[in-house]
Structure formats: C-alpha cells, structure tokens
Amino acid sequence: MVPSTDLAAATASAFQETFAYPPQGLFRAPGRVNLIGEHTDYNDGFVLPMAIDRAVWAAAAPRCDRQVRVVALSLEPNEPHTFSLDGLKPDRVIRWSNYIRGVLALLERAGHRLGGLDLVYAGDVPIGAGLSSSAAVEMAIATAACHLFVLDLAGLELARICQQAEHEFVGTQCGLMDQLISVLGQEDHALLIDCRHLTWQPVPLPAEVAVLVCDTGKRRGLADSAYNERRAQCEEGAHRLGVAALRDLNLGTFEAQAGQLSPLLRKRCRHVVCENDRTLRTAKALRRGDTAAVGRLMNESHTSLRDLYEVSCEELDLMAALAQSQPGCWGARMTGAGFGGCAVALVDRDAVDAFSQTVTTLYECQTCRTPSLYVCQASAGAGPV
C-alpha cells in the first residue's frame, strides 16, 4: 500500500498531468473503523467509530462553466469522466461517478450554487472492506466544494448532505455514522455518537493498546447486499412494538414484548437493543481504562452480528475467532455492514507483530486467501491540506 503522503503527492501530480495546470487545493477525508455499535445508527442508536489514518485525497480546481471533469485514480481507466451540473441524475453505467454526482447535486439542492470542477481523487481506504471508502469519497468531494466555492457549512450539515447523496444516487440507505466520523474525527480518540440527537463525545483510546484492522480479502457490494433488507426489518419491528425506533427499548422492555414479533424480527431487534447497550458500556469501559471489559463486549458483539443479525460470513467468523485466540488480543469483531470486509481487534502493542504473523498464516492456510492486517491510528477529520 502506498503511504498516504506519497498518495497525496501522486494525486496532485496526476491532476497536473491530466489537466495541464496545477490544482487549486488538495483535500483529505478519512475512512473509519467502528469499534462497536453495528447496524445501530439507522435505528437512532449509539455508535463508537474512529477516523483512521487511511483516507481519500482529492486535488481540485474550479472551472468557469458548469462542467465537471473527474478522474478516479484508483480505478481503471484513469481517464476523465465528464458531466454537467445541470439536471444531475445517477449514471447507470459509470456507477463510481454517482458518489460525486450525488454530493454536488445535494449541495445545489441545499441552495449552494456551484461552478464546474476539475477533480482527481485517490485513496488508500480499501474498497468494499467495511472501512467506509464511500463516505470518504463523498466527504473529500464535499470538502473540496466547500473550500473552492466558499460555502459556510458545518460538519453535521455536510455529513447529512453526503448521507442523502448516498441514499438517492447510490441506493444505499446508510445511517449517518460514516459521514459524520469522516468529518468530525479526532486524533487519539473514538467518538461516541448519539444518532438520534446527533451529539457526540470524544472517548480516549488507551495508548498501550493498538487497533488492528484485519482485512479478510472478501469483498461485498453494500448497495446490493442485505443491508437495506435489515433496515426494513428493524423498522417493521419498531412499528410492531409501538416505538419510533429500536433505540427506545431497553433489554427488559424488549424481552417483555418480544413475543409480538416473528422469530426472525425478534432476532434482528434483539441484536440492535443489546448492541446499543454494549456500545454505551464500551465507552464507559474505555474511559476507566478497562480494556478487558472492552474486549469482552467486542466479542459479544461479533456473536450477535453472526447469530442474530446474520450479517457475518465464514471469512469474518474465522478471522474473528483466530484473532480472539491470540495472546495479547483483548477482543475482536467484524466491523462495517458485514457480508465480507474486515474485522477489528484490540491488541497489546508489544504483541502486534506476533499476532499479525500468526493470524495471517492461519487464515491463509484455512482459506487460501492472503489477508491484510494493519494498525490504524485515530486521526483528525476531513479538511484541506
């Protein structure tokens, strides 16, 4: 993987080579790893993500017309894709362009008149790995537009615009977590986000423990997966239980009423109710330095995602189990929407090398896939470079 500093320089250089003039600005938006709180954001619940030191970089300059020329440096072919800001609609052929189209369209719908843009972007957030590469692209483009066209938009408003762009132009009914952590991330901290009231609190991460992302190598297409189906099931469960969202139920109340639900809906809803509780307990444990409690809650979260929410897969289950069994690992779980992608593990820093070597070898032997394991640092949110 190319280091981020080299990738930033390569993006700016590619802009010069493509458009024969230098970019006016270089902008960065990070991916994220969610420590705990999975499939709770769209249920008005609690999440605990951190922005990571893997990001999308966008080199950009304004144009005098309404045309947008964009190059996705990490995708083939590396040729400009051109479209007009007028009458923007999703492109059914060049699907990657819908992330850019959607953000620009939603900015204009919010009352911000834009000009055309020349753009080149690239990233080292793995695509389809559950680390929110899509939100990083959206936020990088939104950040570029805000600075180049002097738009006075707060982080929360930007996150909402990017979320709506993904709903309408990509077709994924995502919650707000990914976009929000990409713009609001803080170094050395996770953020406990209340997805109903849209408030957040920084939660310090222990210096002696590393956050390892364990990429299974299995990819999934989020918009085409069962993500939207799970969201619909949660909404139906909340409706049948007479609440606005599953956030409104504690475990005791839920268990008293669970008989009103079908067995399938009962499993889906039980995961969300318990996951909200686990997320709040994890934040408290981190604040008091109780790494063992954090690890236990992460392990419980994976079991719930596997057995109740049924969004794991053989590769994720194997990766989580291998991680959990290693010396120095406090806990591990799948992260992201599921069906492929990554697990996240909390590992003593002095055990990272042995952990990585052993897990890589065992996983490769059992799956014939070569995984990627890397330490992630909690980073700052999106902005100009």
C-alpha positions in Angstrom: 0.0 0.0 0.0 1.3 3.4 -1.0 1.9 5.7 2.1 -0.6 8.5 2.4 1.9 11.3 1.9 3.0 9.7 -1.4 -0.6 9.2 -2.4 -1.4 12.9 -1.8 1.6 13.9 -3.9 0.6 11.4 -6.6 -2.9 12.8 -6.7 -1.7 16.4 -7.1 0.8 15.3 -9.8 -1.9 13.3 -11.7 -4.1 16.5 -11.7 -1.3 18.5 -13.3 -0.6 15.7 -15.9 -4.3 15.3 -16.7 -5.5 18.9 -16.9 -2.1 20.7 -17.7 -2.4 23.1 -14.8 -1.9 22.7 -11.0 -4.8 22.1 -8.6 -6.1 25.0 -6.6 -6.4 22.8 -3.5 -5.7 19.3 -2.0 -8.3 17.9 0.3 -8.4 14.8 2.6 -11.2 12.8 4.1 -10.5 9.7 6.3 -12.1 6.3 6.3 -13.2 4.9 9.6 -13.3 1.7 11.7 -16.2 1.2 14.0 -15.1 -0.2 17.3 -18.6 -1.3 18.3 -22.2 -0.3 17.6 -23.0 -2.1 14.3 -26.3 -1.6 12.5 -27.5 0.8 15.3 -27.0 4.1 13.5 -30.1 3.8 11.3 -32.1 2.7 14.4 -31.4 6.1 16.2 -28.9 4.3 18.4 -25.3 4.7 19.6 -22.0 4.0 17.7 -18.3 4.2 18.6 -16.2 4.8 15.5 -12.8 6.4 15.0 -11.5 8.1 11.9 -8.4 6.2 10.6 -5.1 7.2 9.0 -6.3 5.9 5.7 -8.0 8.4 3.5 -9.3 9.7 0.2 -7.3 12.6 -1.3 -8.9 15.0 -3.8 -7.0 17.5 -5.9 -9.4 20.1 -7.3 -9.8 23.4 -9.1 -12.9 25.4 -10.1 -14.0 25.9 -13.7 -15.7 28.8 -15.3 -18.5 26.7 -16.7 -20.9 24.1 -15.3 -18.9 21.1 -16.4 -17.3 18.5 -14.0 -14.3 16.5 -15.2 -13.2 13.8 -12.7 -10.6 11.1 -12.6 -10.8 8.2 -10.1 -7.0 7.5 -10.0 -7.5 4.1 -8.2 -9.9 2.8 -10.9 -9.5 1.8 -14.5 -9.4 3.5 -16.9 -7.7 6.6 -15.5 -9.5 8.9 -17.9 -11.6 12.0 -17.2 -15.3 11.3 -16.8 -17.3 14.5 -17.8 -20.8 15.5 -16.8 -22.8 18.7 -16.3 -24.1 20.1 -13.0 -27.4 20.8 -14.7 -30.0 18.1 -14.4 -27.8 15.7 -12.4 -29.0 12.2 -12.2 -27.4 8.9 -11.3 -25.3 7.3 -14.0 -26.2 3.6 -14.5 -23.0 2.8 -16.4 -20.2 4.8 -14.7 -21.5 3.9 -11.2 -18.5 5.2 -9.3 -19.3 8.7 -10.5 -22.6 8.7 -8.6 -20.8 9.5 -5.3 -19.5 12.7 -6.9 -22.7 13.4 -8.8 -24.8 12.9 -5.6 -22.8 15.2 -3.4 -22.7 18.0 -5.9 -26.4 17.7 -6.7 -27.4 17.7 -3.0 -25.2 20.7 -2.3 -27.0 22.6 -5.0 -30.4 21.4 -3.8 -29.5 22.8 -0.4 -29.2 26.2 -2.0 -25.5 26.4 -2.8 -24.8 27.4 -6.4 -21.7 25.7 -7.6 -19.4 26.1 -10.6 -17.8 23.4 -12.6 -14.8 21.4 -11.2 -11.8 19.6 -12.4 -11.1 16.7 -9.9 -8.6 13.9 -9.4 -9.1 11.7 -6.4 -7.4 8.6 -5.0 -7.4 6.7 -1.7 -5.8 4.0 0.4 -9.1 3.0 2.2 -9.7 -0.5 0.8 -12.9 -0.6 -1.3 -15.7 -2.9 0.0 -13.8 -3.7 3.2 -16.2 -2.1 5.7 -13.9 0.9 6.3 -16.3 3.4 4.7 -14.4 4.2 1.5 -17.6 5.5 0.0 -18.2 8.1 2.8 -14.5 9.2 2.5 -15.0 9.8 -1.2 -18.2 11.8 -0.6 -16.6 13.8 2.2 -13.5 14.6 0.2 -15.6 16.0 -2.7 -17.9 17.9 -0.3 -14.9 19.4 1.5 -13.3 20.4 -1.8 -16.5 22.1 -3.0 -17.0 23.9 0.3 -13.5 25.4 0.2 -13.3 26.2 -3.5 -16.8 27.8 -3.6 -16.6 29.3 -0.1 -19.6 27.5 1.4 -20.3 28.1 5.1 -21.3 24.6 6.1 -20.8 22.9 9.5 -19.6 19.3 9.7 -23.1 18.0 10.7 -24.7 19.6 7.7 -22.0 18.3 5.3 -22.5 14.8 6.7 -26.2 15.0 6.2 -25.8 16.1 2.6 -23.3 13.3 1.9 -25.7 10.7 3.5 -28.6 11.9 1.4 -26.4 11.7 -1.7 -25.7 8.0 -1.0 -29.4 7.3 -0.4 -30.5 8.9 -3.7 -27.6 8.4 -6.1 -26.0 5.2 -4.9 -29.1 3.4 -3.4 -27.7 2.5 0.0 -30.0 3.6 2.8 -27.0 4.2 5.1 -27.1 5.8 8.5 -25.1 9.0 9.3 -22.2 7.4 11.2 -19.7 7.1 8.3 -20.1 10.6 7.0 -20.1 12.1 10.5 -16.9 10.4 11.7 -15.2 11.3 8.5 -15.7 15.0 9.1 -15.5 15.1 12.9 -12.8 12.6 13.7 -10.2 13.4 16.4 -6.7 12.2 16.9 -6.2 9.5 19.5 -10.0 9.4 20.2 -13.0 7.5 19.1 -16.4 9.3 19.1 -19.4 8.1 21.0 -22.2 9.3 18.6 -25.9 9.5 19.6 -27.5 9.0 16.2 -30.9 10.3 17.3 -29.9 13.6 18.9 -26.8 13.9 16.7 -24.5 14.7 19.5 -21.0 13.2 20.1 -18.4 12.9 22.8 -14.7 12.1 22.4 -13.6 8.9 24.1 -9.8 8.4 24.6 -8.2 5.3 23.4 -5.6 3.5 25.6 -2.0 4.3 24.4 -0.8 0.8 25.3 -3.3 -1.0 23.0 -3.3 -1.0 19.2 -6.4 -1.1 17.0 -5.7 -3.7 14.2 -7.8 -3.9 11.1 -7.9 -7.5 9.8 -9.0 -7.5 6.1 -10.4 -10.9 5.1 -9.9 -10.1 1.4 -13.6 -10.9 0.7 -15.5 -8.0 -0.8 -19.1 -7.2 -0.9 -21.3 -4.7 -2.7 -23.1 -2.8 0.0 -25.9 -1.4 -2.1 -26.6 -4.9 -3.5 -26.4 -6.7 -0.2 -29.0 -7.4 2.5 -28.2 -4.1 4.2 -31.4 -2.4 3.0 -33.4 -5.5 4.0 -32.1 -5.4 7.5 -33.0 -1.8 7.9 -36.6 -2.6 6.7 -36.8 -5.4 9.2 -35.8 -3.1 12.1 -38.4 -0.5 11.0 -41.1 -3.2 10.9 -40.0 -4.5 14.4 -40.1 -1.0 15.9 -43.6 -0.4 14.4 -44.9 -3.6 15.7 -43.6 -2.8 19.2 -45.1 0.7 19.1 -41.9 2.7 19.2 -40.4 5.3 16.9 -37.1 3.3 16.7 -35.5 0.4 18.4 -33.4 2.9 20.3 -36.4 3.5 22.5 -36.3 0.0 24.0 -34.1 -1.3 26.8 -33.4 -5.0 27.1 -36.0 -5.6 29.8 -38.8 -3.8 27.9 -37.9 -5.6 24.7 -37.9 -9.1 26.3 -41.4 -8.4 27.8 -42.8 -7.6 24.3 -40.7 -9.8 22.1 -43.4 -12.4 21.8 -45.3 -9.9 19.5 -42.6 -10.4 16.8 -41.9 -13.2 14.4 -38.8 -15.3 15.3 -36.9 -13.5 12.5 -37.8 -10.0 13.6 -37.2 -10.9 17.2 -33.5 -11.9 16.4 -32.9 -8.7 14.4 -34.4 -6.4 17.1 -32.6 -8.2 19.9 -29.3 -7.5 18.3 -29.9 -3.8 18.0 -31.3 -3.4 21.5 -28.3 -5.3 23.0 -25.8 -3.6 20.7 -26.9 -0.2 21.9 -26.3 -1.3 25.5 -22.9 -2.8 24.6 -21.8 0.4 22.9 -22.6 2.6 25.9 -20.8 0.1 28.2 -17.8 0.1 25.9 -17.4 3.9 26.1 -17.6 3.8 29.9 -15.0 1.0 30.0 -12.6 2.9 27.8 -12.9 6.0 29.9 -12.0 4.0 33.0 -9.2 2.1 31.2 -10.9 -1.3 31.5 -9.5 -2.9 28.3 -10.7 -6.4 29.4 -14.3 -5.3 29.5 -14.0 -3.6 26.1 -12.6 -6.9 24.7 -15.5 -9.0 26.1 -18.1 -6.6 24.7 -16.4 -6.7 21.3 -16.5 -10.5 21.3 -20.2 -10.4 22.3 -20.9 -8.0 19.5 -19.5 -10.4 16.9 -21.5 -13.3 18.2 -24.7 -11.2 18.0 -23.9 -10.0 14.5 -23.3 -13.6 13.4 -26.2 -15.3 15.1 -28.9 -12.7 15.5 -28.4 -10.1 12.8 -26.8 -12.7 10.4 -24.6 -10.3 8.5 -21.3 -12.1 9.0 -19.7 -14.7 6.8 -17.3 -17.7 7.0 -14.3 -15.5 6.4 -15.3 -12.9 9.0 -16.1 -15.6 11.6 -12.8 -17.3 11.0 -10.9 -14.0 11.3 -12.6 -13.0 14.5 -12.0 -16.4 16.0 -8.3 -16.5 15.1 -7.8 -13.0 16.5 -9.7 -13.8 19.7 -7.5 -16.8 20.4 -4.2 -15.0 20.2 -2.1 -13.9 23.2 -2.4 -10.2 23.7 -5.7 -9.8 22.0 -8.4 -8.4 24.2 -11.3 -8.8 21.8 -12.2 -8.9 18.1 -15.3 -8.5 15.9 -16.5 -7.9 12.4 -16.8 -4.2 11.6 -18.9 -2.5 8.9 -22.1 -3.7 7.3 -20.9 -7.2 7.0 -21.0 -10.0 4.4 -17.3 -9.5 3.9 -14.7 -6.9 4.6 -12.8 -6.5 7.9 -12.6 -7.5 11.5 -11.2 -5.1 14.1 -9.1 -6.3 17.0 -7.8 -4.7 20.2 -4.2 -5.9 20.8 -1.4 -5.1 23.2 1.2 -3.1 21.3 4.0 -5.4 22.3 2.0 -8.4 20.8 1.2 -6.8 17.5 4.0 -8.4 15.4 3.4 -12.0 16.7 -0.4 -11.5 16.4 -0.2 -10.4 12.8 2.2 -13.1 11.7 0.2 -15.9 13.4 -3.2 -14.8 12.2 -2.0 -14.2 8.7 -0.5 -17.7 8.5 -3.5 -19.5 10.0 -6.1 -17.6 7.9 -4.2 -18.1 4.7 -3.8 -21.9 5.4 -7.6 -22.3 6.0 -8.9 -20.1 3.3 -6.2 -19.8 0.6 -6.7 -16.1 0.8 -4.0 -13.7 1.9 -5.4 -11.2 4.4 -4.1 -7.7 5.1 -3.5 -6.7 8.7 -2.5 -3.2 9.7 -2.5 -1.0 12.8 -4.8 2.0 12.5 -4.3 5.3 14.3 -7.2 7.5 15.2 -7.0 10.6 13.0 -8.5 14.0 12.5 -11.5 14.5 10.3 -11.8 15.9 6.7 -10.2 19.2 5.7 -7.8 21.0 3.3 -4.2 20.1 3.2 
